[in-house]
């Protein structure tokens, strides 16, 4: 039913990294279209997909489709368009600014929350990194020369925290939010 169609952003965790968990984006697009998703568009090879659907329980559905078609157990985060736009609106002034070299948008996978990630991580090292939480994510930045001195550079060492997040760099975050905004303008939220 077209009037119930909504726009979503799907983020897959840990695919096409170091030759592991390979998923060809054209094949993923075809699988989602076969499921009835519409206006499916992928962005780069790291598992970023924008689509429209009227289906429910999308996180479970996308996980199941990937397991069935690609034989992979990949964590999926699915965000309604309005939540993505809200996240973008919540980004701090310092995020993606030229005076910092490294910017990460750290998306938190359900059922976890940004606050749970912050609680498990060591405190931010003042003078080396900046961190802000938003609805379903964290914004983090540092100067490249200080990266190894930051708390959040070690996020992969805490397997629980690493498993409850998927990370996109600042440029990818900016592009994805622009693509979502374009979809909302063209199709609606």
Secondary structure in CASP SS format (residue, H / E / C, confidence):
PFRMAT SS
TARGET T0000
AUTHOR 0000-0000-0000
METHOD secondary structure of the structure
MODEL  1
X C 1.00
X H 1.00
X H 1.00
X H 1.00
X C 1.00
X E 1.00
X E 1.00
X E 1.00
X E 1.00
X E 1.00
X E 1.00
X E 1.00
X C 1.00
X C 1.00
X C 1.00
X C 1.00
X E 1.00
X C 1.00
X C 1.00
X E 1.00
X C 1.00
X C 1.00
X C 1.00
X C 1.00
X H 1.00
X H 1.00
X H 1.00
X H 1.00
X H 1.00
X H 1.00
X H 1.00
X H 1.00
X H 1.00
X H 1.00
X C 1.00
X C 1.00
X C 1.00
X E 1.00
X E 1.00
X E 1.00
X E 1.00
X E 1.00
X E 1.00
X C 1.00
X C 1.00
X C 1.00
X C 1.00
X E 1.00
X E 1.00
X E 1.00
X E 1.00
X E 1.00
X E 1.00
X C 1.00
X C 1.00
X C 1.00
X C 1.00
X H 1.00
X H 1.00
X H 1.00
X H 1.00
X H 1.00
X H 1.00
X H 1.00
X H 1.00
X H 1.00
X H 1.00
X H 1.00
X H 1.00
X H 1.00
X C 1.00
X C 1.00
X C 1.00
X C 1.00
X C 1.00
X E 1.00
X E 1.00
X E 1.00
X E 1.00
X E 1.00
X H 1.00
X H 1.00
X H 1.00
X H 1.00
X H 1.00
X H 1.00
X H 1.00
X H 1.00
X H 1.00
X C 1.00
X C 1.00
X C 1.00
X C 1.00
X C 1.00
X C 1.00
X C 1.00
X C 1.00
X C 1.00
X C 1.00
X C 1.00
X C 1.00
X E 1.00
X E 1.00
X E 1.00
X E 1.00
X E 1.00
X E 1.00
X E 1.00
X C 1.00
X C 1.00
X C 1.00
X C 1.00
X C 1.00
X H 1.00
X H 1.00
X H 1.00
X H 1.00
X H 1.00
X H 1.00
X H 1.00
X C 1.00
X C 1.00
X C 1.00
X C 1.00
X C 1.00
X C 1.00
X C 1.00
X C 1.00
X E 1.00
X E 1.00
X E 1.00
X E 1.00
X E 1.00
X E 1.00
X C 1.00
X C 1.00
X E 1.00
X E 1.00
X E 1.00
X E 1.00
X E 1.00
X E 1.00
X C 1.00
X H 1.00
X H 1.00
X H 1.00
X H 1.00
X H 1.00
X H 1.00
X C 1.00
X C 1.00
X H 1.00
X H 1.00
X H 1.00
X H 1.00
X H 1.00
X H 1.00
X C 1.00
X H 1.00
X H 1.00
X H 1.00
X H 1.00
X H 1.00
X C 1.00
X E 1.00
X E 1.00
X E 1.00
X E 1.00
X E 1.00
X H 1.00
X H 1.00
X H 1.00
X H 1.00
X H 1.00
X H 1.00
X H 1.00
X H 1.00
X H 1.00
X H 1.00
X H 1.00
X H 1.00
X H 1.00
X H 1.00
X H 1.00
X H 1.00
X H 1.00
X H 1.00
X C 1.00
X C 1.00
END
